Amino acid sequence: MRSEFSEFSELFQSYRASFETFLDSRTLPLLSQRSAPELFEAMKYSLTAGGKRLRPVLAAASYGDRAGTENSRDVLYLGSALECIHTYSLIHDDLPSMDDDDFRRGMPTLHKKFPESTAILAGDALNSFAFYLISKVEGKNGDPALHSDLLEILHAGSGAPGMVSGQIYDLQMERENGTAGFKNGQDTIELLRITHRLKTGALIRSSLLLGNRLRPDWIVREESLSGYGEDLGLLFQITDDILDVEGTQESLGKTPGKDQRSGKITYPALYGLDRCKSMVKELQDRLSETAVRFSSSPEEKIFFQELPEYIGQRKN
């Protein structure tokens, strides 16, 4: 393994370990203080079920934070907010009225472990808790616009402007394809692109912008980071679609092949696997080039240039 990728892995695991420690020591105790016991146990079950912790890692990396450095506490609160949003979205996505899956990360989905009503309410609580966590960010230098900007960025990624509208489009495509048949045209391609730019990409983009907003030079980096985030979200989704075709339940931790069985319109369904794998390589190259525009340290350059390879070669 080349040294750059080894250093990337070390950086990624450092960010992830810092987040896991903060989640256990600060976020979960805070979450438990005013939650009904069953509600807390349901939220904890899903929050601690594992996962890559990609979104908290992206927030930390875009700030350039390492454990113990200035503003690390603020970045970790932002990471916790992002993981609460991501976890709530998975809980709701697995529900019978949505993607209807029995497994997530190799474990029973929340509505299989707890009553379905509890799963819905756990998702609701995690969603609102994420926005409460923004109030815990202190910032520095008395920036009067910090909290309003952070709230706007999180809402743009997670709410109606982003992830939730993406989920609606995804369900609409599935319904229409089931009733009207497969439409392989430019309109379908454009709708697929918009759907996943919102459903998957918007929160990934927001993760980068949230960490970046804590920096004094955030304005000059924002445009490049935003473009990087959109391409990274697309890379993540195409890889996800490929894994649904080629992966196993053991490697994925969830049921493979569901997209094809449900008639869902995906990148492999539209383009075929070979073309999708070419798209992955094209996106990886473009992302590596974009990283040069905003990277301000050797560590940051390595992390953001190597991250696309990590996303593209993942197995779950």
VMD Tcl script that draws the C-alpha trace (Angstrom):
set ca {
  {0.00 0.00 0.00}
  {1.46 3.38 -0.95}
  {2.42 5.73 1.88}
  {-0.15 8.43 0.97}
  {-3.05 5.99 1.38}
  {-1.60 4.73 4.67}
  {-1.47 8.31 5.92}
  {-5.04 8.89 4.71}
  {-6.20 5.82 6.63}
  {-4.44 7.08 9.75}
  {-6.10 10.48 9.40}
  {-9.53 8.98 8.80}
  {-9.25 6.67 11.81}
  {-8.01 9.53 13.98}
  {-11.04 11.67 13.12}
  {-13.35 8.70 13.58}
  {-11.88 7.69 16.96}
  {-12.22 11.25 18.27}
  {-15.86 11.26 17.23}
  {-16.60 7.87 18.82}
  {-15.10 9.04 22.12}
  {-17.14 12.25 22.03}
  {-20.32 10.37 21.11}
  {-19.95 8.07 24.13}
  {-18.78 10.67 26.64}
  {-20.78 13.78 25.68}
  {-23.50 13.21 23.09}
  {-25.21 10.09 24.46}
  {-25.34 11.38 28.07}
  {-26.82 14.64 26.79}
  {-29.36 12.73 24.72}
  {-30.39 10.59 27.69}
  {-31.08 13.45 30.09}
  {-34.60 14.32 28.94}
  {-35.60 11.27 26.91}
  {-38.08 8.59 27.91}
  {-36.09 5.40 28.66}
  {-37.45 3.39 25.73}
  {-36.90 6.30 23.37}
  {-33.30 6.71 24.50}
  {-32.57 2.99 24.18}
  {-33.93 3.03 20.62}
  {-31.86 6.06 19.64}
  {-28.76 4.61 21.27}
  {-29.27 1.27 19.48}
  {-29.12 2.95 16.08}
  {-26.47 5.56 16.91}
  {-24.05 2.94 18.22}
  {-24.69 0.31 15.53}
  {-21.42 1.18 13.80}
  {-20.96 2.65 10.35}
  {-18.19 4.61 8.70}
  {-18.98 7.89 10.49}
  {-18.22 9.55 7.17}
  {-20.12 12.76 7.82}
  {-18.51 13.60 11.18}
  {-15.14 12.76 9.65}
  {-15.80 15.12 6.73}
  {-16.72 17.94 9.10}
  {-13.51 17.45 11.09}
  {-11.35 17.14 7.97}
  {-12.79 20.25 6.32}
  {-11.94 22.22 9.44}
  {-8.50 20.58 9.59}
  {-9.17 19.45 13.13}
  {-7.24 16.83 15.11}
  {-8.19 15.72 18.61}
  {-7.25 18.30 21.22}
  {-6.78 21.23 18.84}
  {-8.63 24.53 19.05}
  {-12.34 24.23 18.19}
  {-12.24 20.42 18.31}
  {-15.21 20.46 20.70}
  {-17.25 22.56 18.26}
  {-16.39 20.28 15.33}
  {-17.43 17.23 17.36}
  {-20.79 18.79 18.20}
  {-21.28 19.41 14.49}
  {-20.26 15.83 13.77}
  {-22.78 14.60 16.34}
  {-25.53 16.67 14.73}
  {-24.68 15.19 11.33}
  {-24.63 11.63 12.66}
  {-28.01 12.17 14.36}
  {-29.47 13.35 11.04}
  {-27.90 10.50 9.12}
  {-29.07 7.92 11.66}
  {-32.63 9.25 11.69}
  {-32.69 9.08 7.89}
  {-31.61 5.42 7.95}
  {-34.23 4.55 10.59}
  {-36.99 6.07 8.47}
  {-35.58 4.76 5.20}
  {-35.78 1.19 6.53}
  {-39.46 1.49 7.52}
  {-42.06 -0.67 5.72}
  {-43.56 2.42 4.05}
  {-40.16 3.39 2.60}
  {-37.44 0.87 1.58}
  {-38.73 -1.84 3.96}
  {-35.52 -3.54 5.08}
  {-34.99 -5.95 7.96}
  {-31.24 -5.42 8.41}
  {-28.90 -2.45 8.71}
  {-25.17 -2.76 9.41}
  {-25.62 -6.48 10.00}
  {-28.18 -5.94 12.76}
  {-32.00 -5.95 12.82}
  {-33.36 -2.58 11.71}
  {-34.82 -0.44 14.48}
  {-38.44 -1.21 13.64}
  {-37.58 -4.92 13.95}
  {-35.80 -4.48 17.30}
  {-38.42 -2.11 18.73}
  {-42.06 -1.40 17.84}
  {-42.43 0.48 14.55}
  {-43.98 3.44 16.37}
  {-40.90 3.69 18.59}
  {-38.65 3.64 15.52}
  {-40.57 6.53 13.95}
  {-40.39 8.57 17.15}
  {-36.67 7.80 17.60}
  {-36.05 9.21 14.13}
  {-38.13 12.29 14.95}
  {-36.19 12.87 18.17}
  {-32.78 12.49 16.52}
  {-33.76 14.96 13.82}
  {-34.67 17.71 16.29}
  {-31.75 16.88 18.60}
  {-29.33 17.58 15.74}
  {-30.49 21.18 15.57}
  {-30.26 21.53 19.36}
  {-26.62 20.45 19.15}
  {-25.86 23.50 17.00}
  {-26.63 25.61 20.10}
  {-23.69 23.92 21.85}
  {-21.19 25.31 19.32}
  {-19.34 28.25 20.84}
  {-17.22 29.50 17.95}
  {-14.64 32.18 18.49}
  {-14.06 35.89 17.91}
  {-17.73 36.68 18.52}
  {-18.90 35.79 15.00}
  {-22.54 37.02 15.05}
  {-23.59 35.05 11.94}
  {-22.04 31.72 12.93}
  {-25.08 29.97 14.38}
  {-27.50 31.18 11.72}
  {-25.08 30.01 9.01}
  {-24.62 26.61 10.66}
  {-28.39 26.14 10.97}
  {-28.90 27.13 7.35}
  {-26.21 24.71 6.13}
  {-27.62 21.81 8.16}
  {-31.18 22.52 7.04}
  {-30.12 22.80 3.39}
  {-28.56 19.35 3.60}
  {-31.13 17.54 5.70}
  {-34.52 19.16 5.23}
  {-36.87 19.97 2.39}
  {-34.15 21.70 0.32}
  {-32.00 18.56 0.45}
  {-32.32 15.02 1.75}
  {-36.09 14.93 2.34}
  {-36.96 16.15 -1.15}
  {-34.46 13.64 -2.53}
  {-36.28 10.86 -0.69}
  {-39.63 12.02 -2.12}
  {-38.24 11.99 -5.66}
  {-36.80 8.53 -5.07}
  {-40.19 7.17 -3.95}
  {-41.93 8.90 -6.86}
  {-39.57 7.30 -9.37}
  {-40.18 3.89 -7.82}
  {-43.96 4.33 -7.91}
  {-44.04 5.66 -11.47}
  {-41.71 2.96 -12.75}
  {-43.92 0.33 -11.16}
  {-47.08 1.63 -12.81}
  {-45.89 3.10 -16.11}
  {-42.85 0.99 -16.91}
  {-39.21 1.90 -17.32}
  {-38.52 5.17 -19.17}
  {-34.94 5.29 -20.37}
  {-34.80 8.89 -21.52}
  {-33.07 12.15 -20.75}
  {-35.84 13.15 -18.33}
  {-35.27 9.98 -16.30}
  {-31.51 10.53 -16.24}
  {-31.96 14.11 -15.06}
  {-34.46 13.09 -12.37}
  {-32.08 10.40 -11.12}
  {-29.26 12.95 -10.94}
  {-31.39 15.46 -9.01}
  {-32.74 12.76 -6.69}
  {-29.34 11.58 -5.53}
  {-27.79 15.05 -5.49}
  {-30.41 15.78 -2.82}
  {-30.97 12.42 -1.11}
  {-27.31 11.43 -0.73}
  {-25.17 14.35 -1.80}
  {-26.79 17.23 0.07}
  {-25.86 16.02 3.56}
  {-22.35 15.06 2.44}
  {-21.91 18.56 1.01}
  {-23.27 20.09 4.22}
  {-20.83 18.04 6.30}
  {-17.92 19.68 4.51}
  {-19.43 23.17 4.67}
  {-20.24 22.92 8.39}
  {-16.65 22.13 9.39}
  {-15.35 24.73 6.96}
  {-17.62 27.42 8.46}
  {-15.61 27.31 11.70}
  {-12.45 28.42 9.87}
  {-11.44 32.09 9.56}
  {-10.87 31.59 5.80}
  {-14.17 29.76 5.21}
  {-15.45 32.13 2.52}
  {-12.57 31.59 0.06}
  {-12.86 27.80 0.37}
  {-16.64 27.43 0.29}
  {-17.23 27.27 -3.48}
  {-14.57 24.62 -4.13}
  {-15.67 22.56 -1.12}
  {-19.28 22.76 -2.26}
  {-18.39 21.40 -5.70}
  {-16.23 18.71 -4.12}
  {-19.13 17.71 -1.88}
  {-21.56 17.37 -4.78}
  {-19.18 15.13 -6.72}
  {-18.37 13.11 -3.61}
  {-22.08 12.52 -3.02}
  {-22.48 11.29 -6.60}
  {-19.46 9.00 -6.23}
  {-20.91 7.60 -3.01}
  {-24.30 6.93 -4.62}
  {-22.98 5.25 -7.77}
  {-20.74 3.05 -5.62}
  {-23.75 2.25 -3.42}
  {-25.77 1.23 -6.49}
  {-22.94 -1.00 -7.73}
  {-22.68 -2.65 -4.30}
  {-26.41 -3.36 -4.29}
  {-25.86 -5.39 -7.48}
  {-22.52 -7.05 -6.63}
  {-22.43 -7.13 -2.82}
  {-23.52 -9.82 -0.37}
  {-25.58 -9.49 2.78}
  {-22.50 -10.38 4.81}
  {-20.39 -7.60 3.29}
  {-23.14 -4.98 3.05}
  {-24.83 -5.63 6.40}
  {-28.18 -5.19 4.66}
  {-30.23 -6.94 2.01}
  {-28.55 -6.81 -1.45}
  {-30.44 -6.71 -4.75}
  {-33.41 -4.81 -3.33}
  {-33.17 -2.03 -5.92}
  {-33.61 -4.40 -8.85}
  {-36.40 -6.40 -7.19}
  {-38.36 -3.26 -6.34}
  {-37.92 -1.83 -9.83}
  {-36.01 1.17 -8.51}
  {-34.30 3.33 -11.11}
  {-30.56 3.31 -10.36}
  {-27.33 4.18 -12.13}
  {-26.62 0.53 -13.08}
  {-30.18 0.16 -14.37}
  {-29.73 3.18 -16.65}
  {-26.08 2.88 -17.65}
  {-25.00 -0.70 -16.94}
  {-22.28 -1.79 -14.52}
  {-19.33 -1.23 -16.86}
  {-20.26 2.38 -17.53}
  {-20.92 2.97 -13.81}
  {-17.45 1.72 -12.95}
  {-16.00 4.11 -15.54}
  {-18.00 6.94 -13.97}
  {-16.51 6.07 -10.59}
  {-13.00 6.43 -11.99}
  {-13.86 9.72 -13.73}
  {-15.29 11.15 -10.51}
  {-12.27 10.01 -8.50}
  {-9.94 11.82 -10.89}
  {-12.05 14.99 -10.87}
  {-12.29 15.02 -7.08}
  {-8.53 14.65 -6.69}
  {-8.04 17.66 -8.96}
  {-10.64 19.73 -7.07}
  {-8.95 18.95 -3.73}
  {-5.88 20.88 -4.79}
  {-7.92 24.12 -5.01}
  {-8.84 24.28 -1.33}
  {-6.24 22.14 0.48}
  {-4.14 24.37 2.71}
  {-1.89 21.81 4.38}
  {-0.11 18.59 3.39}
  {-2.44 16.56 5.62}
  {-5.53 18.12 4.08}
  {-4.22 17.52 0.57}
  {-3.58 13.83 1.28}
  {-6.94 13.35 2.95}
  {-9.08 14.92 0.23}
  {-7.09 13.51 -2.67}
  {-7.22 9.98 -1.29}
  {-10.80 10.10 0.03}
  {-12.35 9.40 -3.43}
  {-10.38 6.14 -3.66}
  {-11.62 5.13 -0.20}
  {-15.24 5.85 -1.21}
  {-14.93 4.10 -4.57}
  {-13.36 0.89 -3.22}
  {-15.58 0.46 -0.14}
  {-17.51 -2.80 0.30}
  {-20.38 -1.51 2.44}
}
mol new
graphics top color blue
foreach p $ca { graphics top sphere $p radius 0.5 }
foreach p [lrange $ca 0 end-1] q [lrange $ca 1 end] { graphics top cylinder $p $q radius 0.2 }
display resetview
